[in-house]
Amino acid sequence: MVTPALSLADLGPRICILGPSNSGKSTLAHAIAHKTALPLVHLDQLYHLPNTHWQARGEAEFLQLHQAAIAEHRWVMDGNYVRCLPDRLARATGLILLEISTTRSVLRYFRRTLLDAQRVGGVVAAGQQERISWEMLRYLLLYTRSKQPRNREMFASWQQPKLLLSSAAELQACYQAWGLTR
């Protein structure tokens, strides 16, 4: 297994985690927050109303919550929300881009919706009611792959410490090297 090129400390006090849906962003962010005591910010929780089936907040409210979150001195934040990514990256001290395969993302989606949601009473950690949706499957299968070139270009232009994890094995290597637990 490959050891990550950076230590967790190299990423600094404001770590931004990006990647496709169901790639493991939230799980990694939680593990990093647990290990480092960095405040954890799930952008899905800022964007969606709690205890709904992914019902969005108003755009102005979301952007206000996003600005308040990135203004903090320390955080680990997961989620894409590209329209506000420039502001987030301007504040971030480190970036992790997950580029897990579409097949793995779909399998993680099924596991999350069918197994994990049952273990916690049918509600995922973000407070969202979780169930299989054709809309999400379509998104995972079609939209996610089309965004890979944009993500790679953005990653290449980033000047701060950064780490690209393009396989489950590389992601697992980070968990091991950094002493993270799921």
N, C-alpha and C positions, 0 to 999 in steps of 0.2 A: 504494500500500500504506500502511496506517495504522501510525504509529509508536506503540509501547506508551507508556502514560501514566506508567509508572515506569521508572527505570533499574534495572539488575540490583543495584546497590549499595543502592538504596532498600529492597530486600527483606531486607537484613540477613544475619547469619551462620547463620541456621537457617531454611531455606526448605522449605516443605511443598508438594508438588505432588499434586493430586487430580484425578480424572477417571475416565471410564469405561474399561473394559478396552480395550486396543489403541488408545488415543487419543494415545499418544506421551509418556506420563508418564516412562517409563524413559529414553527417548532424550533428552528435554529435561533430565532430572536429570543424566544423564551429561555432556551438553554444558555445563551450568552448572558441574558439579564440575570438569571439565577446564579451564574458563576461570578459575574462582575459587580452585581448590585446596581447595574445601570437601570434607570427607569425604562420600562417596556411600553412601547407605543405600537399598537396594531392599527394601521390606517383603516382597515375594514371597520373597526369599531368607531372610528371618527366619521366615516362616510355613511355607514348604515345605522338605522335606528335599532336599538336593542330589542330582542325578543320578537323579531319580525322575520319574514322570509326575504331577507336582503333588501328591505325597503330603504331607499336612499333618503338622507337628510336633504334639506335645501342646500344648493350650491354655496351660497354665501355663508351659511352656518358651518359647512364642512371646511371651507377655506379659512375661516376664522379659527376653527379648532386646529387645523393643520399649522397655521402660522404660530399659534400659541405653543404648540408642541415643539416645533423646530427652534423656537426662541430659547428653550431651556438649555442649560449648560451641559447636560449629560442625558443621553438616551441611546437605546437601540430600537430602531424603527423598521418595521417590515411593511411592504406594500409598494405598489407601483404608482398609480395615479399620476400619470405622466404630465398632466397639465400643471401640476405644482412641483414637479421634480426639480426644475432649476433652483428654486428657492431652497429645497431640502438639501440638494447637493452642495449649494453654497455654504451651508452650515455644517455639513457632515465632515468628520475627520477621517472616515474610512468607509469603504464600499465593498460589499460582497454581492456578486451577481451569481445566482443559481441558474444553470442552464441544463436542467434535468430533462431527459427525453419526454416526448409527448406521451409515449406509452406508460412511462412511470408515473407521470402526472395523472393520467386517467385512472390507473390502478390505485393511486393514493386517494383520488376523489371517491372511488367506490368504497374503499376501506373506511374513509372518513364518514361517508354518508350512511353506510350500512352497518358498520361495526362500532366505530368510536362514538357516534351519536347515541347509540343504544346504551353504551356503558355510562354515559353521563346524563341519562334521562331524556335523550333525544335532542339535546341542545348542545351545540359546539361551544367551545370556550369563548368565542366572540359574542355569545348571546344570541346567535342566529339560529332559527329553526332550520335544521338541515334535512334535506331530502334530495333524491336523485331528480335532476332536471335535464330535459333535452336541450334546453338553452345553454346550460353549463357544458354539457358534453360537446355541443357544436362549437362553443367557444374554445374549449380545450383542443379539439381536433383541427380546427381551421384557423382561428385567429392567433393562437399562441405562436405557432410556427412562423407566421408572417411577420411577427414582431422581433424575431431573433436578430436580423441584420441591424435594426435600429438600436437594440440593446447592446450589441457588439460595438457599434460605432460610438455610442455614448460612453461605454466602458473604456474604449481606447483613448478617448479625449480626457478622461478623468485624470487629474494630476496627483491626487492624494493617494495614500496607501489603499490598495485594492486587491481583491482576490476573486478570480473567476473559478467557479466550481462547476465543471461540465459533466459530472457523472455522480452517481450515487456513491461510488467508491471514494471519490475525492471528498465528497461531503462527509462520509463516515471517517475519513482520515482526519478531517478537521475536528470532529467530535472527539476522537481519540487523542490527537496531539494537544488540544486545548483543554482536555479533561472535562468535557461537557457531558451532561446526562440528559436524556430525553424525558 
